């Protein structure tokens, strides 16, 4: 019988375990607020509406959004990105995108390119950073509708200058869209001052909520995104989807338990987020530094003294990533992820497209002892012991 993972270093895929209060909030939503939010005036429907409204407000406070109505609950970050891209870009439009994007951006753009959208990629440097000057040259080269960039890489942890990119986009009449899946909950965010037009994030990663719920921020004044889904919701019974936020983008019955869990996680982060951020930053550096001391190991992404999200990916000069991950799981009870991490563009940039990499995703509940145990296990695996 193989041991179950007891050290979880896969927070970049999904956070686990969830902090106190998340499961309880979801259970309460099912047992005590089980009505359909916005679909009735009886006590259970009103309780469900209160649950969703409270959660939206708490997430807005966490992300620095003054008006919670500018936050849309979605089934996840991927859905949110699809909504913005497919609801904005049309034949003949041009989009400038970083060459580091996750498939949640790459694949929708592939579909849109087949429909006549022009896609221009801006390459990154050897550490995985996008050069703002290169983006500006690309945007200025031809009329551009949209600039898209991740906030932090799920492969290298590199943090991108999204505020600068937003300024560039706006100077040239483009909108700025950010994939914040690996940043939200890990990095301090104030979306009201960041300057982006749309910011998508997962509820289940750094935000510490459940799977199946995400958040899309749409800046005030942004032109309405065309709908990819319509249906029930909002105060009007006219055939047209209502224009008001967030009802316009939340057609159908929403995920009340998911919103409740995400709201509870947001409240936890509002209280403990600064401490978690400091610890994650310290542990990330400790892991990075320790891996660099293991013969044959290469760490992808920024140098040791450059800030990064709590993501550290490595390769070994003779042992394939999948073998390292398998050994860590089966012999040491350490959960990591090996492969291409749904970001082949990034692996192409790092020269790991054929092999992939072993990724350590650090999270809120890990300690220095956990990192040291993981490092010792990697040493033993790489030494062939």
N, C-alpha and C positions, 0 to 999 in steps of 0.2 A: 504494500500500500504506500503510495507516494505521499510525502508530507504536504499538507496544505501550506500555501504561502503565509508566513508569519511576519515577514517584513515586506511591506507594500511600497514599491518604488515605481508605480505606474499611474501616478496622479495626473500625468499629462494626458492620459487616455480618459480616466474618470477618477474622481476623488473617492477614496474609501479608507476607513469608514467615514460616515457623515458625522458632523459634530452634534453635540447634545441639542435636542429640541427639534431636529429635522423630522425624524420618524414620527415623533409624537404629534407634530403639527399636521402631518399627512394623515395620521390615524384620526385625529380630531376632525379634519375636513371630511373624512368618509363617514364618521359616526355621528357627528353633531352638526355638520354643515353640509349635509348630503344633497341639498337641492341644486337646481340649475341656476347659476348666477345670471342675473339680468333677465330671467325668464318667468318671473312670477313675483307676487307680493306676499306669499305666505312665509312663515318664519324660517323654514329651511332654505328657501330660495334667497331670502334676505341675508341669512347667515353666510351662505356661499358667496354672495356678492361682497359682503363685508370682508371675507377671507381674502378674496382676490384683490380688492381695493387696498387692503392693508399691506399685502405682499408687494403690490406694485409700488406703493409709497416707500416701503423699506428698501427695496432694490434701488429706487430712484435716489434715496438719500445716500446709499452706499456708493453709487456711481456718479454722484454730483450732478443730478438732473433736477432742475428747479420745478418743473411741471411733470408730474408722474404720467400724465396723459401722453407724453412724448415717448414713453416706453411701451413697446408691444410685446406681449408674451407670444412666443412661437413654440413649435415642437422641438426646436433646437437651433444651434448656430447655423447649421447647413441650410435649413429651411429659410432662416432669416436672410442669409446671403443670396440664396436663389430668388427670394422675393425682391430684393433690391436690384439685383443685376437684371433679372428677366422683366421686372416691372419698370425699368428705366431705359435700358439700352435698346435701340432699334436699328434697323438696317441703315448703314451709312455712318452710324456713330463710331467714334474712335475711343478706345479705352487704353490707358497706360497702366500697366500692372507690373509689380515686382516679379522677378524670376525665382521667387522663393515660396510661392503660394501653395497652400493646402489644396487637395482635390475639391474641397467645398467651393473653391473659387475657380480652379482650373477646369473642372468638368462643365459647370454652367457656361463658362466662357467658350469652351469648345463647341457647345451647342449653338451659342449665339454667333460665333464666327461662321458657322455653316449657314446662318441666316443673314449674313452680310455685315456683321459688326467687325470692325477692324481692331485687332489686338496688337499692341506694341509692348514688348517686354523690356524691362530695364534690369541689367545684370547686377549682381552683388559683388562685393570684394571677397577676399579669401576667408574672412571671418564671418561672412554672412550678413554684412550690413549694406543697405541700399544708400547710394550716394544721392543726396538731395539735388546736387547740381546736375547729375545725369538725368534725374527725373524732370527737372525744369527744362533741360534741353529737349527731351523727348516731347514734353507737353507743348513746348513752344514751336516745335517743328511742324505741327499741323493741328487744326481745330480738334479739340479733345472734349469729350462729354464727361468722362469719369476717370479718376485716379483711384486705384485699389492697392492696398498694401496691408499685410498682416502687422499687428502691433508687436508680437513676439513670435519667434519661430518655435514650432513644436519639435524641431529636429536639433537645432543649434542653440536655442535659447536667446538668439540675438534680438535685441530690442531696436525697433526702427524709429526714426524721427518723424512720427506721424503728424505732429503739430506743424513742423516745417513743411511737410508734404501737403498738408491742408492749405497752408498759405499759398503755396505754389499753385495748387489746383484752382483756388479761388481767384488768384491774379489773372488766370487765363480762362475764367468762366466755366471751369469744370467743377464737379462735385467730388467730394472725398469720401470714400467708403473704406472702412477698416474692419478686418477680421480680428476680433479681440479674444478669440477662444483661449489663448494661452496667457493673456494678460489680466483679464478681469479676475479680481480676487487675489492676484499675486502682486500686481503693481498698483500704486496709488492712482486713482482715476478721478478726474473732474471733467466730465464730458461737456459741461457748460462752457468751459474755458479751453478745452482741447482744440476746438475749431472744426471738428469733423462734421460731415453731413449725415452719415449713417455709421453706426457702430454695432456690430453683431457679436454676441458672446453666448457661450454655452452655460447652462445653469449647473451642469454636473461636474465641471472641472474646478477651477480655482474658486468659483462662487459657492462650492460645497453643497449644492442642492442635489435633487434627484435627477435621474435621466429622464428624457422626454419633455424637458421644458428649457426654453432659451429666451433670450431677450434681444430685441432690436430697438436701438435708439434712433429716432429720426429727429433731426434738429428742427427747431421752430422756423417756420418760413420755407422749409423745403417743399418744393412742388410735390403734390400727391403722387406717390408711387402707384403705377397701374397695378391692378389686382391680378394675382394668379389664382385667387380663390374668392368666391363670393358665397353668401348665404345668410342665415339668420343672425341677428344681432343688431344692436343699436335701437334708438327710440322710434325710428320711422319704419313704416310698413310699405313705403314706396318700393317699386321694383329695383331702383338703383341702389347700390351699396351706399350707406351713409358716408359722408365726407369727414365726420368728426373722428378724432383720435381718442382712444385706440380702436374704437368699434370698427372703423373701416377695414382694419387688417386682422381682426379677430373673429372672422365669420365662423359660425357653428359653436358647438359646445366646447368650451375650453377645458384645460387640464387643471381643475381646481385643486386636487391633492398635490399636484406638482408645483403649482404656484404657492400653495401653503408651505410646502417644504423649502422652496427657494426663499420665501420670505423669512422663514425661521433661520435659514443659513445666513441671509443678509444681516439679520439682527445679531447673530453671533459674530460676524465679521465686523460689524459696526463697533462692537465692544472689544474684540480681540484682534482685529485685522492688522493694526500697526505692529503688535508683538509678533504675530505670525509672519508678517513680511520680513521683519528683522531676522527671525530665526531661519526662515527659508533662505534668505540671502547668505547668512553665515554658513548654513549647511551645504548650500550649493558650492560655495568656494572651498569648503573642506573636502567635499567629494571630488571636485575638479582637481584640486591640488594633489590629493591622494592618488587619483588615477594617473596623473602625469608621472608619478614616481614608480609606476609598475612597468617593467621592461616590456617593450612591444606594443604598448597601448598608445593610441592617438585619440585625443579629445577633439571633437568637431566644434567649430564655432569660435566665439570671441576668446581672446587671451584671458589669462587668469585675473588680471587687474581691470578688466572691462565688465561693467554691469551686464547681467543677463537674467532672463527669467529662470525659474528653478527647473531647468531642463539641461541635462548633461548627457550627451551621446558619445559613444566611444567605439573604436574598432581595435582589432589586434592584428599584428602583422602575419600571424599564421593560423589563428583559430577563428572560424567563421562566427559571425554574431549569433546565429541561431543555436550553435553549440554552446556558446557562453551562456545565453539566456536559459537554455534547457538545463545546464548543469547548476546554475544558480537556483533555479526553481526546485529541481528534484533532489539535489544534494544539500542545499542550504536553506530551502524555504524562503527564497527571496524572489519576489515578483518584479520582473522588468519586462521590457518589450524589445523584440528584435524585428528588423525588417525595414521597409521603406517608409513606414509611418504616414502613408497616404500623402506623401509630398515628394513625388519623383523629381520635380524641378529642383528642389533643394539638394537632393542626393546627387543629381547630375552636377550641380555646382560644387559639391564637396568631394566629388570623385568616388562616391559610394553607391552609385546607381546599380552596380552589379551585385554588391554584397549586402547593402543595407548597413545598419548600425545597431548597437545595443543602446537603448535609451533608458536613463534613470529620470523619472519624473518625481521631484520631491514635493512633499505636501505638509499640511498643517500639523500633523501629529507625529512627525519623525523627530528623532533626537540625535545628538552627536554619537551616542553609542550605536544607534542603528546604522549611521553612516560608516562608522569604523568597522562594524561587523560586515557590512557590504563590501568594503574595501578589502578586508582580509579574505573574504570569499573570492573576490575577483583575482587577487594575487595567487591564491591556490589554484584556481581554474586555469589561469594563464601560465602558471608554472608546470601545469600538467600533473599536479598531485591529486 
